[in-house]
């Protein structure tokens, strides 16, 4: 009987569950960071993006003003 009978297995069982929970928490944190990084990776606000699109000529003045009102 290794580790004094069933007490050793209880310790291993506890360590297993603690590691499993810690692993799941780390996986969840990684997933949240991955999703949030994709959403705003550049750190630009929607108004900054709108201004750049207007400056590049992708939007007319009317489209720019309409989208600007929608954002505000």
C-alpha positions, 0 to 999 in steps of 0.5 A: 500500500503506497502512501499509507492506504487510500489517503494517498489516492485521496490526495492525488484525486484532490490534486487532479481536480484542482489542476483541472479547475485551474486549467479550465479557468486558464482556458476561459481567460485565454478564450476571453482575451482572444475574442476581445483582442479580435474585437478591438485589436487596433485600439481605434474607436469607431469614430477614428475608423469612420474618419479614416474611411472618409479621408480615404474617400470610401464614404461621401460627405452624406454617408459620413455625417449619417454614420457619425450621427449613428455612432454618437 
